Amino acid sequence: MANIQNQPVLCRWGENPCGITLDDISSAGINRHLTDTHFPAGAWHDRTREACQWQVNKPDNSVQPCNTEMYMRNFGKHIATVHLRIMQKICSECGAKLSRGDALRRHRAGYCPGPNAMPGANVSSGF
């Protein structure tokens, strides 16, 4: 995985990822790559729910699709924020790493264990 440090980001979509270096890792850029490369003409429908097929490394060293279900139009935002962590925020109270500012606000409002938590813990953001 790559992200904020301007390292190349390779596509990991599908059972056999294309491995193309993504030149635009914004949500719109990722959606554009997915529609241009991974979906046949007419197969992409913004309001159709599908499972994310971004390949992720599991704790047992296997690689499996994310499988989080969402509207297709949200794939780009999901990949950019969850898998590439381009908008990651860190809680100043407990050190939890959260995907976006809105997740950080929810975390602080109801889930933050405070400054005694283990630094860098991935504490639940409530969803």
A tleap script that builds the chain and sets N, CA, C and O, in Angstrom:
source leaprc.protein.ff14SB
mol = sequence {
  NMET ALA ASN ILE GLN ASN GLN PRO VAL LEU
  CYS ARG TRP GLY GLU ASN PRO CYS GLY ILE
  THR LEU ASP ASP ILE SER SER ALA GLY ILE
  ASN ARG HIE LEU THR ASP THR HIE PHE PRO
  ALA GLY ALA TRP HIE ASP ARG THR ARG GLU
  ALA CYS GLN TRP GLN VAL ASN LYS PRO ASP
  ASN SER VAL GLN PRO CYS ASN THR GLU MET
  TYR MET ARG ASN PHE GLY LYS HIE ILE ALA
  THR VAL HIE LEU ARG ILE MET GLN LYS ILE
  CYS SER GLU CYS GLY ALA LYS LEU SER ARG
  GLY ASP ALA LEU ARG ARG HIE ARG ALA GLY
  TYR CYS PRO GLY PRO ASN ALA MET PRO GLY
  ALA ASN VAL SER SER GLY CPHE
}
set mol.1.N position { 0.845 -1.173 0.000 }
set mol.1.CA position { 0.000 0.000 0.000 }
set mol.1.C position { 0.885 1.229 0.000 }
set mol.1.O position { 1.972 1.219 0.579 }
set mol.2.N position { 0.434 2.261 -0.632 }
set mol.2.CA position { 1.147 3.534 -0.611 }
set mol.2.C position { 0.129 4.625 -0.379 }
set mol.2.O position { -1.077 4.375 -0.388 }
set mol.3.N position { 0.609 5.824 -0.174 }
set mol.3.CA position { -0.345 6.874 0.112 }
set mol.3.C position { 0.296 8.237 0.172 }
set mol.3.O position { 0.859 8.721 -0.809 }
set mol.4.N position { 0.204 8.853 1.340 }
set mol.4.CA position { 0.560 10.248 1.548 }
set mol.4.C position { 2.003 10.565 1.166 }
set mol.4.O position { 2.281 11.688 0.744 }
set mol.5.N position { 2.904 9.646 1.295 }
set mol.5.CA position { 4.319 9.920 1.038 }
set mol.5.C position { 4.647 9.973 -0.450 }
set mol.5.O position { 5.817 9.858 -0.816 }
set mol.6.N position { 3.676 10.141 -1.298 }
set mol.6.CA position { 3.868 10.222 -2.750 }
set mol.6.C position { 4.516 8.978 -3.339 }
set mol.6.O position { 5.180 9.050 -4.373 }
set mol.7.N position { 4.327 7.856 -2.692 }
set mol.7.CA position { 4.793 6.594 -3.238 }
set mol.7.C position { 3.777 6.134 -4.284 }
set mol.7.O position { 2.601 6.483 -4.191 }
set mol.8.N position { 4.208 5.366 -5.265 }
set mol.8.CA position { 3.256 4.882 -6.264 }
set mol.8.C position { 2.193 3.993 -5.623 }
set mol.8.O position { 2.480 3.220 -4.709 }
set mol.9.N position { 0.987 4.114 -6.109 }
set mol.9.CA position { -0.122 3.281 -5.654 }
set mol.9.C position { -0.509 2.375 -6.811 }
set mol.9.O position { -0.897 2.851 -7.878 }
set mol.10.N position { -0.403 1.080 -6.600 }
set mol.10.CA position { -0.764 0.107 -7.622 }
set mol.10.C position { -2.191 -0.356 -7.395 }
set mol.10.O position { -2.604 -0.572 -6.255 }
set mol.11.N position { -2.942 -0.508 -8.467 }
set mol.11.CA position { -4.314 -0.975 -8.373 }
set mol.11.C position { -4.339 -2.397 -7.824 }
set mol.11.O position { -3.586 -3.266 -8.265 }
set mol.12.N position { -5.227 -2.614 -6.846 }
set mol.12.CA position { -5.389 -3.938 -6.243 }
set mol.12.C position { -6.826 -4.412 -6.379 }
set mol.12.O position { -7.296 -5.192 -5.551 }
set mol.13.N position { -7.532 -3.957 -7.405 }
set mol.13.CA position { -8.944 -4.284 -7.577 }
set mol.13.C position { -9.114 -5.646 -8.245 }
set mol.13.O position { -8.486 -5.927 -9.265 }
set mol.14.N position { -9.952 -6.473 -7.673 }
set mol.14.CA position { -10.362 -7.726 -8.291 }
set mol.14.C position { -9.464 -8.902 -7.980 }
set mol.14.O position { -8.405 -8.766 -7.367 }
set mol.15.N position { -9.919 -10.058 -8.420 }
set mol.15.CA position { -9.195 -11.300 -8.167 }
set mol.15.C position { -7.808 -11.296 -8.796 }
set mol.15.O position { -6.860 -11.841 -8.230 }
set mol.16.N position { -7.696 -10.683 -9.960 }
set mol.16.CA position { -6.409 -10.533 -10.643 }
set mol.16.C position { -6.182 -9.053 -10.909 }
set mol.16.O position { -6.452 -8.579 -12.012 }
set mol.17.N position { -5.685 -8.304 -9.904 }
set mol.17.CA position { -5.526 -6.855 -10.072 }
set mol.17.C position { -4.671 -6.510 -11.286 }
set mol.17.O position { -3.739 -7.233 -11.637 }
set mol.18.N position { -5.014 -5.382 -11.921 }
set mol.18.CA position { -4.271 -4.971 -13.118 }
set mol.18.C position { -2.875 -4.469 -12.767 }
set mol.18.O position { -1.977 -4.516 -13.607 }
set mol.19.N position { -2.675 -3.986 -11.528 }
set mol.19.CA position { -1.361 -3.520 -11.105 }
set mol.19.C position { -0.928 -2.205 -11.712 }
set mol.19.O position { 0.223 -1.800 -11.551 }
set mol.20.N position { -1.833 -1.525 -12.411 }
set mol.20.CA position { -1.516 -0.221 -12.999 }
set mol.20.C position { -1.231 0.777 -11.884 }
set mol.20.O position { -1.920 0.781 -10.864 }
set mol.21.N position { -0.222 1.621 -12.072 }
set mol.21.CA position { 0.049 2.696 -11.118 }
set mol.21.C position { -1.035 3.751 -11.281 }
set mol.21.O position { -1.240 4.281 -12.373 }
set mol.22.N position { -1.725 4.051 -10.189 }
set mol.22.CA position { -2.801 5.042 -10.225 }
set mol.22.C position { -2.188 6.430 -10.186 }
set mol.22.O position { -1.501 6.784 -9.228 }
set mol.23.N position { -2.435 7.213 -11.220 }
set mol.23.CA position { -1.856 8.556 -11.288 }
set mol.23.C position { -2.727 9.594 -10.588 }
set mol.23.O position { -2.293 10.728 -10.388 }
set mol.24.N position { -3.944 9.221 -10.214 }
set mol.24.CA position { -4.852 10.125 -9.507 }
set mol.24.C position { -5.542 9.318 -8.416 }
set mol.24.O position { -6.429 8.515 -8.707 }
set mol.25.N position { -5.142 9.523 -7.153 }
set mol.25.CA position { -5.722 8.746 -6.061 }
set mol.25.C position { -6.824 9.505 -5.331 }
set mol.25.O position { -7.157 9.184 -4.190 }
set mol.26.N position { -7.387 10.510 -5.992 }
set mol.26.CA position { -8.596 11.135 -5.452 }
set mol.26.C position { -9.743 10.147 -5.651 }
set mol.26.O position { -9.625 9.211 -6.443 }
set mol.27.N position { -10.847 10.348 -4.941 }
set mol.27.CA position { -11.975 9.433 -5.112 }
set mol.27.C position { -12.462 9.433 -6.563 }
set mol.27.O position { -12.794 8.377 -7.102 }
set mol.28.N position { -12.508 10.604 -7.196 }
set mol.28.CA position { -12.930 10.675 -8.602 }
set mol.28.C position { -11.938 9.953 -9.511 }
set mol.28.O position { -12.344 9.261 -10.445 }
set mol.29.N position { -10.650 10.109 -9.246 }
set mol.29.CA position { -9.627 9.448 -10.052 }
set mol.29.C position { -9.692 7.937 -9.939 }
set mol.29.O position { -9.525 7.228 -10.932 }
set mol.30.N position { -9.933 7.443 -8.735 }
set mol.30.CA position { -10.047 5.992 -8.536 }
set mol.30.C position { -11.296 5.471 -9.230 }
set mol.30.O position { -11.245 4.442 -9.903 }
set mol.31.N position { -12.425 6.174 -9.074 }
set mol.31.CA position { -13.642 5.755 -9.778 }
set mol.31.C position { -13.423 5.741 -11.287 }
set mol.31.O position { -13.886 4.831 -11.974 }
set mol.32.N position { -12.729 6.731 -11.796 }
set mol.32.CA position { -12.450 6.793 -13.236 }
set mol.32.C position { -11.639 5.566 -13.668 }
set mol.32.O position { -11.942 4.945 -14.686 }
set mol.33.N position { -10.615 5.225 -12.893 }
set mol.33.CA position { -9.811 4.042 -13.223 }
set mol.33.C position { -10.682 2.783 -13.198 }
set mol.33.O position { -10.602 1.954 -14.104 }
set mol.34.N position { -11.508 2.643 -12.168 }
set mol.34.CA position { -12.355 1.451 -12.069 }
set mol.34.C position { -13.298 1.342 -13.258 }
set mol.34.O position { -13.432 0.269 -13.847 }
set mol.35.N position { -13.955 2.443 -13.615 }
set mol.35.CA position { -14.908 2.387 -14.734 }
set mol.35.C position { -14.199 2.170 -16.066 }
set mol.35.O position { -14.723 1.475 -16.937 }
set mol.36.N position { -13.026 2.750 -16.233 }
set mol.36.CA position { -12.289 2.609 -17.498 }
set mol.36.C position { -11.640 1.238 -17.656 }
set mol.36.O position { -11.516 0.731 -18.770 }
set mol.37.N position { -11.226 0.638 -16.539 }
set mol.37.CA position { -10.390 -0.559 -16.606 }
set mol.37.C position { -11.077 -1.841 -16.140 }
set mol.37.O position { -10.825 -2.910 -16.696 }
set mol.38.N position { -11.931 -1.752 -15.140 }
set mol.38.CA position { -12.435 -2.968 -14.496 }
set mol.38.C position { -13.911 -3.270 -14.717 }
set mol.38.O position { -14.372 -4.354 -14.357 }
set mol.39.N position { -14.655 -2.350 -15.292 }
set mol.39.CA position { -16.076 -2.585 -15.517 }
set mol.39.C position { -16.381 -2.465 -17.004 }
set mol.39.O position { -16.059 -1.449 -17.620 }
set mol.40.N position { -17.000 -3.489 -17.588 }
set mol.40.CA position { -17.381 -3.393 -18.998 }
set mol.40.C position { -18.350 -2.227 -19.198 }
set mol.40.O position { -19.030 -1.812 -18.260 }
set mol.41.N position { -18.409 -1.711 -20.402 }
set mol.41.CA position { -19.311 -0.595 -20.716 }
set mol.41.C position { -20.725 -0.927 -20.248 }
set mol.41.O position { -21.251 -2.000 -20.544 }
set mol.42.N position { -21.324 -0.008 -19.525 }
set mol.42.CA position { -22.689 -0.172 -19.042 }
set mol.42.C position { -22.833 -0.953 -17.750 }
set mol.42.O position { -23.945 -1.080 -17.237 }
set mol.43.N position { -21.736 -1.482 -17.206 }
set mol.43.CA position { -21.819 -2.294 -15.988 }
set mol.43.C position { -21.752 -1.464 -14.710 }
set mol.43.O position { -22.122 -1.950 -13.641 }
set mol.44.N position { -21.288 -0.225 -14.804 }
set mol.44.CA position { -21.152 0.646 -13.626 }
set mol.44.C position { -22.442 1.440 -13.468 }
set mol.44.O position { -22.857 2.154 -14.380 }
set mol.45.N position { -23.068 1.312 -12.310 }
set mol.45.CA position { -24.282 2.068 -11.999 }
set mol.45.C position { -24.095 2.671 -10.615 }
set mol.45.O position { -23.998 1.945 -9.625 }
set mol.46.N position { -24.044 3.993 -10.545 }
set mol.46.CA position { -23.760 4.690 -9.287 }
set mol.46.C position { -24.589 4.192 -8.114 }
set mol.46.O position { -24.074 4.074 -7.002 }
set mol.47.N position { -25.867 3.897 -8.343 }
set mol.47.CA position { -26.755 3.548 -7.238 }
set mol.47.C position { -26.957 2.037 -7.081 }
set mol.47.O position { -27.914 1.602 -6.441 }
set mol.48.N position { -26.073 1.253 -7.653 }
set mol.48.CA position { -26.090 -0.196 -7.447 }
set mol.48.C position { -25.134 -0.527 -6.316 }
set mol.48.O position { -24.018 -0.011 -6.263 }
set mol.49.N position { -25.580 -1.392 -5.410 }
set mol.49.CA position { -24.725 -1.799 -4.294 }
set mol.49.C position { -23.913 -3.021 -4.710 }
set mol.49.O position { -24.442 -3.989 -5.256 }
set mol.50.N position { -22.628 -2.949 -4.438 }
set mol.50.CA position { -21.698 -4.038 -4.744 }
set mol.50.C position { -20.661 -4.110 -3.631 }
set mol.50.O position { -20.544 -3.190 -2.822 }
set mol.51.N position { -19.918 -5.193 -3.594 }
set mol.51.CA position { -18.856 -5.362 -2.602 }
set mol.51.C position { -17.536 -4.829 -3.153 }
set mol.51.O position { -17.216 -5.029 -4.324 }
set mol.52.N position { -16.787 -4.159 -2.307 }
set mol.52.CA position { -15.461 -3.671 -2.681 }
set mol.52.C position { -14.555 -4.869 -2.951 }
set mol.52.O position { -14.468 -5.785 -2.133 }
set mol.53.N position { -13.890 -4.858 -4.088 }
set mol.53.CA position { -13.008 -5.957 -4.477 }
set mol.53.C position { -11.528 -5.615 -4.331 }
set mol.53.O position { -10.675 -6.327 -4.861 }
set mol.54.N position { -11.209 -4.521 -3.609 }
set mol.54.CA position { -9.815 -4.152 -3.372 }
set mol.54.C position { -9.181 -5.257 -2.534 }
set mol.54.O position { -9.719 -5.634 -1.493 }
set mol.55.N position { -8.050 -5.772 -2.979 }
set mol.55.CA position { -7.375 -6.863 -2.284 }
set mol.55.C position { -6.625 -6.327 -1.064 }
set mol.55.O position { -5.837 -5.388 -1.172 }
set mol.56.N position { -6.880 -6.936 0.093 }
set mol.56.CA position { -6.254 -6.486 1.341 }
set mol.56.C position { -5.470 -7.632 1.970 }
set mol.56.O position { -5.823 -8.802 1.823 }
set mol.57.N position { -4.417 -7.277 2.662 }
set mol.57.CA position { -3.604 -8.265 3.370 }
set mol.57.C position { -4.249 -8.557 4.715 }
set mol.57.O position { -4.531 -7.642 5.488 }
set mol.58.N position { -4.478 -9.826 4.990 }
set mol.58.CA position { -5.100 -10.260 6.238 }
set mol.58.C position { -4.010 -10.633 7.244 }
set mol.58.O position { -2.866 -10.869 6.857 }
set mol.59.N position { -4.364 -10.687 8.546 }
set mol.59.CA position { -3.366 -11.022 9.573 }
set mol.59.C position { -2.680 -12.374 9.359 }
set mol.59.O position { -1.545 -12.567 9.796 }
set mol.60.N position { -3.361 -13.310 8.689 }
set mol.60.CA position { -2.756 -14.629 8.450 }
set mol.60.C position { -1.899 -14.650 7.181 }
set mol.60.O position { -1.537 -15.719 6.688 }
set mol.61.N position { -1.577 -13.458 6.656 }
set mol.61.CA position { -0.762 -13.278 5.451 }
set mol.61.C position { -1.464 -13.663 4.156 }
set mol.61.O position { -0.835 -13.697 3.099 }
set mol.62.N position { -2.767 -13.954 4.227 }
set mol.62.CA position { -3.510 -14.194 2.991 }
set mol.62.C position { -3.928 -12.848 2.402 }
set mol.62.O position { -3.901 -11.825 3.086 }
set mol.63.N position { -4.307 -12.860 1.148 }
set mol.63.CA position { -4.802 -11.662 0.474 }
set mol.63.C position { -6.220 -11.974 0.022 }
set mol.63.O position { -6.457 -12.945 -0.696 }
set mol.64.N position { -7.160 -11.137 0.451 }
set mol.64.CA position { -8.568 -11.356 0.145 }
set mol.64.C position { -9.232 -10.033 -0.194 }
set mol.64.O position { -8.733 -8.974 0.184 }
set mol.65.N position { -10.361 -10.082 -0.908 }
set mol.65.CA position { -11.065 -8.830 -1.193 }
set mol.65.C position { -11.650 -8.238 0.083 }
set mol.65.O position { -12.010 -8.965 1.009 }
set mol.66.N position { -11.740 -6.930 0.121 }
set mol.66.CA position { -12.314 -6.206 1.248 }
set mol.66.C position { -13.744 -6.678 1.515 }
set mol.66.O position { -14.096 -6.983 2.654 }
set mol.67.N position { -14.557 -6.736 0.473 }
set mol.67.CA position { -15.946 -7.198 0.526 }
set mol.67.C position { -16.912 -6.304 1.289 }
set mol.67.O position { -18.026 -6.738 1.582 }
set mol.68.N position { -16.533 -5.078 1.623 }
set mol.68.CA position { -17.472 -4.148 2.241 }
set mol.68.C position { -18.467 -3.711 1.170 }
set mol.68.O position { -18.075 -3.254 0.097 }
set mol.69.N position { -19.755 -3.854 1.470 }
set mol.69.CA position { -20.773 -3.493 0.488 }
set mol.69.C position { -21.096 -2.009 0.551 }
set mol.69.O position { -21.191 -1.426 1.631 }
set mol.70.N position { -21.267 -1.400 -0.631 }
set mol.70.CA position { -21.587 0.030 -0.725 }
set mol.70.C position { -22.105 0.317 -2.122 }
set mol.70.O position { -22.061 -0.539 -3.006 }
set mol.71.N position { -22.601 1.549 -2.309 }
set mol.71.CA position { -22.968 1.979 -3.655 }
set mol.71.C position { -21.694 2.087 -4.484 }
set mol.71.O position { -20.650 2.505 -3.982 }
set mol.72.N position { -21.785 1.711 -5.739 }
set mol.72.CA position { -20.613 1.739 -6.613 }
set mol.72.C position { -19.981 3.127 -6.671 }
set mol.72.O position { -18.759 3.246 -6.763 }
set mol.73.N position { -20.799 4.173 -6.617 }
set mol.73.CA position { -20.260 5.541 -6.684 }
set mol.73.C position { -19.341 5.846 -5.507 }
set mol.73.O position { -18.555 6.791 -5.570 }
set mol.74.N position { -19.428 5.059 -4.433 }
set mol.74.CA position { -18.602 5.289 -3.245 }
set mol.74.C position { -17.309 4.478 -3.224 }
set mol.74.O position { -16.519 4.617 -2.290 }
set mol.75.N position { -17.076 3.639 -4.224 }
set mol.75.CA position { -15.844 2.847 -4.244 }
set mol.75.C position { -14.597 3.725 -4.155 }
set mol.75.O position { -13.697 3.441 -3.365 }
set mol.76.N position { -14.535 4.774 -4.947 }
set mol.76.CA position { -13.344 5.627 -4.964 }
set mol.76.C position { -13.055 6.250 -3.615 }
set mol.76.O position { -11.914 6.233 -3.152 }
set mol.77.N position { -14.079 6.800 -2.980 }
set mol.77.CA position { -13.904 7.426 -1.662 }
set mol.77.C position { -13.486 6.382 -0.632 }
set mol.77.O position { -12.600 6.631 0.186 }
set mol.78.N position { -14.121 5.219 -0.674 }
set mol.78.CA position { -13.796 4.135 0.252 }
set mol.78.C position { -12.341 3.690 0.082 }
set mol.78.O position { -11.614 3.562 1.067 }
set mol.79.N position { -11.920 3.456 -1.149 }
set mol.79.CA position { -10.545 3.009 -1.401 }
set mol.79.C position { -9.548 4.073 -0.965 }
set mol.79.O position { -8.548 3.763 -0.318 }
set mol.80.N position { -9.820 5.334 -1.317 }
set mol.80.CA position { -8.903 6.424 -0.966 }
set mol.80.C position { -8.771 6.593 0.541 }
set mol.80.O position { -7.668 6.799 1.048 }
set mol.81.N position { -9.889 6.508 1.260 }
set mol.81.CA position { -9.839 6.780 2.697 }
set mol.81.C position { -9.506 5.557 3.536 }
set mol.81.O position { -8.742 5.660 4.496 }
set mol.82.N position { -10.061 4.408 3.195 }
set mol.82.CA position { -9.857 3.208 4.019 }
set mol.82.C position { -8.589 2.454 3.625 }
set mol.82.O position { -7.769 2.129 4.484 }
set mol.83.N position { -8.427 2.180 2.351 }
set mol.83.CA position { -7.298 1.352 1.922 }
set mol.83.C position { -6.014 2.155 1.703 }
set mol.83.O position { -4.928 1.682 2.040 }
set mol.84.N position { -6.126 3.348 1.151 }
set mol.84.CA position { -4.930 4.162 0.892 }
set mol.84.C position { -4.654 5.162 2.005 }
set mol.84.O position { -3.560 5.720 2.094 }
set mol.85.N position { -5.639 5.380 2.840 }
set mol.85.CA position { -5.512 6.257 4.021 }
set mol.85.C position { -5.041 7.668 3.672 }
set mol.85.O position { -4.241 8.253 4.402 }
set mol.86.N position { -5.530 8.213 2.566 }
set mol.86.CA position { -5.059 9.538 2.163 }
set mol.86.C position { -5.607 10.660 3.030 }
set mol.86.O position { -5.097 11.779 2.981 }
set mol.87.N position { -6.639 10.383 3.823 }
set mol.87.CA position { -7.210 11.417 4.680 }
set mol.87.C position { -7.122 11.029 6.155 }
set mol.87.O position { -7.872 11.558 6.975 }
set mol.88.N position { -6.226 10.123 6.498 }
set mol.88.CA position { -6.127 9.602 7.854 }
set mol.88.C position { -5.904 10.706 8.883 }
set mol.88.O position { -5.129 11.638 8.664 }
set mol.89.N position { -6.601 10.579 10.007 }
set mol.89.CA position { -6.466 11.502 11.134 }
set mol.89.C position { -6.084 10.690 12.359 }
set mol.89.O position { -6.449 9.521 12.481 }
set mol.90.N position { -5.339 11.324 13.272 }
set mol.90.CA position { -4.926 10.661 14.508 }
set mol.90.C position { -5.514 11.418 15.683 }
set mol.90.O position { -5.397 12.640 15.769 }
set mol.91.N position { -6.149 10.683 16.590 }
set mol.91.CA position { -6.757 11.288 17.773 }
set mol.91.C position { -5.658 11.784 18.707 }
set mol.91.O position { -4.764 11.026 19.083 }
set mol.92.N position { -5.731 13.056 19.077 }
set mol.92.CA position { -4.715 13.639 19.963 }
set mol.92.C position { -4.870 13.156 21.399 }
set mol.92.O position { -3.946 13.311 22.198 }
set mol.93.N position { -6.009 12.578 21.742 }
set mol.93.CA position { -6.242 12.080 23.101 }
set mol.93.C position { -5.683 10.674 23.317 }
set mol.93.O position { -5.022 10.409 24.321 }
set mol.94.N position { -5.952 9.771 22.364 }
set mol.94.CA position { -5.572 8.372 22.585 }
set mol.94.C position { -4.652 7.802 21.509 }
set mol.94.O position { -4.142 6.692 21.662 }
set mol.95.N position { -4.433 8.541 20.430 }
set mol.95.CA position { -3.548 8.064 19.371 }
set mol.95.C position { -4.206 7.155 18.357 }
set mol.95.O position { -3.523 6.616 17.486 }
set mol.96.N position { -5.525 6.968 18.445 }
set mol.96.CA position { -6.223 6.108 17.485 }
set mol.96.C position { -6.101 6.684 16.080 }
set mol.96.O position { -6.134 7.900 15.892 }
set mol.97.N position { -5.960 5.804 15.101 }
set mol.97.CA position { -5.883 6.208 13.698 }
set mol.97.C position { -7.258 6.015 13.078 }
set mol.97.O position { -7.824 4.922 13.114 }
set mol.98.N position { -7.791 7.103 12.504 }
set mol.98.CA position { -9.119 7.052 11.910 }
set mol.98.C position { -9.060 7.485 10.457 }
set mol.98.O position { -8.176 8.246 10.063 }
set mol.99.N position { -10.002 7.000 9.662 }
set mol.99.CA position { -9.925 7.181 8.213 }
set mol.99.C position { -10.147 8.610 7.741 }
set mol.99.O position { -9.554 9.020 6.743 }
set mol.100.N position { -10.989 9.381 8.434 }
set mol.100.CA position { -11.306 10.742 7.984 }
set mol.100.C position { -11.650 11.616 9.183 }
set mol.100.O position { -11.791 11.126 10.304 }
set mol.101.N position { -11.781 12.908 8.934 }
set mol.101.CA position { -12.134 13.854 9.982 }
set mol.101.C position { -13.478 13.576 10.613 }
set mol.101.O position { -13.631 13.734 11.825 }
set mol.102.N position { -14.475 13.159 9.813 }
set mol.102.CA position { -15.790 12.869 10.385 }
set mol.102.C position { -15.728 11.649 11.298 }
set mol.102.O position { -16.423 11.606 12.313 }
set mol.103.N position { -14.910 10.663 10.956 }
set mol.103.CA position { -14.734 9.498 11.824 }
set mol.103.C position { -14.039 9.909 13.120 }
set mol.103.O position { -14.372 9.397 14.189 }
set mol.104.N position { -13.080 10.826 13.035 }
set mol.104.CA position { -12.403 11.332 14.230 }
set mol.104.C position { -13.398 12.046 15.142 }
set mol.104.O position { -13.364 11.859 16.359 }
set mol.105.N position { -14.282 12.860 14.571 }
set mol.105.CA position { -15.287 13.563 15.385 }
set mol.105.C position { -16.211 12.573 16.090 }
set mol.105.O position { -16.503 12.746 17.273 }
set mol.106.N position { -16.676 11.538 15.388 }
set mol.106.CA position { -17.535 10.522 16.019 }
set mol.106.C position { -16.775 9.792 17.115 }
set mol.106.O position { -17.316 9.531 18.190 }
set mol.107.N position { -15.524 9.467 16.839 }
set mol.107.CA position { -14.680 8.778 17.813 }
set mol.107.C position { -14.558 9.603 19.092 }
set mol.107.O position { -14.762 9.084 20.190 }
set mol.108.N position { -14.228 10.876 18.953 }
set mol.108.CA position { -14.070 11.748 20.123 }
set mol.108.C position { -15.380 11.923 20.876 }
set mol.108.O position { -15.388 12.008 22.104 }
set mol.109.N position { -16.489 11.978 20.140 }
set mol.109.CA position { -17.790 12.211 20.769 }
set mol.109.C position { -18.292 11.013 21.568 }
set mol.109.O position { -19.014 11.190 22.549 }
set mol.110.N position { -17.925 9.805 21.169 }
set mol.110.CA position { -18.520 8.680 21.864 }
set mol.110.C position { -17.683 7.451 22.105 }
set mol.110.O position { -18.137 6.536 22.792 }
set mol.111.N position { -16.478 7.387 21.570 }
set mol.111.CA position { -15.718 6.146 21.658 }
set mol.111.C position { -14.306 6.293 22.197 }
set mol.111.O position { -13.667 5.290 22.513 }
set mol.112.N position { -13.806 7.510 22.309 }
set mol.112.CA position { -12.418 7.715 22.713 }
set mol.112.C position { -12.217 7.299 24.162 }
set mol.112.O position { -12.915 7.794 25.047 }
set mol.113.N position { -11.271 6.392 24.421 }
set mol.113.CA position { -11.009 5.969 25.795 }
set mol.113.C position { -10.150 6.965 26.567 }
set mol.113.O position { -9.913 6.778 27.761 }
set mol.114.N position { -9.690 8.003 25.913 }
set mol.114.CA position { -8.895 9.020 26.596 }
set mol.114.C position { -7.409 8.798 26.465 }
set mol.114.O position { -6.967 7.893 25.757 }
set mol.115.N position { -6.628 9.633 27.155 }
set mol.115.CA position { -5.174 9.609 26.995 }
set mol.115.C position { -4.488 8.370 27.554 }
set mol.115.O position { -3.292 8.191 27.322 }
set mol.116.N position { -5.189 7.513 28.273 }
set mol.116.CA position { -4.555 6.320 28.843 }
set mol.116.C position { -4.576 5.124 27.900 }
set mol.116.O position { -4.079 4.052 28.245 }
set mol.117.N position { -5.149 5.303 26.710 }
set mol.117.CA position { -5.182 4.209 25.738 }
set mol.117.C position { -3.787 3.984 25.169 }
set mol.117.O position { -2.924 4.858 25.247 }
set mol.118.N position { -3.578 2.807 24.599 }
set mol.118.CA position { -2.294 2.483 23.990 }
set mol.118.C position { -2.065 3.393 22.782 }
set mol.118.O position { -2.930 3.456 21.908 }
set mol.119.N position { -0.938 4.097 22.697 }
set mol.119.CA position { -0.672 4.976 21.554 }
set mol.119.C position { -0.726 4.212 20.236 }
set mol.119.O position { -0.206 3.103 20.115 }
set mol.120.N position { -1.371 4.836 19.256 }
set mol.120.CA position { -1.440 4.251 17.922 }
set mol.120.C position { -2.473 3.163 17.767 }
set mol.120.O position { -2.558 2.540 16.709 }
set mol.121.N position { -3.268 2.916 18.807 }
set mol.121.CA position { -4.270 1.859 18.718 }
set mol.121.C position { -5.319 2.211 17.681 }
set mol.121.O position { -5.654 3.379 17.489 }
set mol.122.N position { -5.824 1.205 17.027 }
set mol.122.CA position { -6.922 1.413 16.084 }
set mol.122.C position { -8.215 1.203 16.847 }
set mol.122.O position { -8.834 0.143 16.757 }
set mol.123.N position { -8.616 2.203 17.587 }
set mol.123.CA position { -9.803 2.140 18.417 }
set mol.123.C position { -11.026 2.301 17.536 }
set mol.123.O position { -10.995 3.039 16.551 }
set mol.124.N position { -12.090 1.622 17.880 }
set mol.124.CA position { -13.311 1.695 17.084 }
set mol.124.C position { -13.809 3.115 16.950 }
set mol.124.O position { -13.801 3.889 17.907 }
set mol.125.N position { -14.241 3.445 15.748 }
set mol.125.CA position { -14.816 4.762 15.504 }
set mol.125.C position { -16.328 4.706 15.584 }
set mol.125.O position { -16.996 5.719 15.376 }
set mol.126.N position { -16.881 3.532 15.883 }
set mol.126.CA position { -18.305 3.420 16.077 }
set mol.126.C position { -19.089 2.879 14.902 }
set mol.126.O position { -20.319 2.911 14.919 }
set mol.127.N position { -18.411 2.386 13.888 }
set mol.127.CA position { -19.140 1.772 12.774 }
set mol.127.C position { -18.342 0.651 12.203 }
set mol.127.O position { -18.782 0.002 11.253 }
savepdb mol mol.pdb
quit
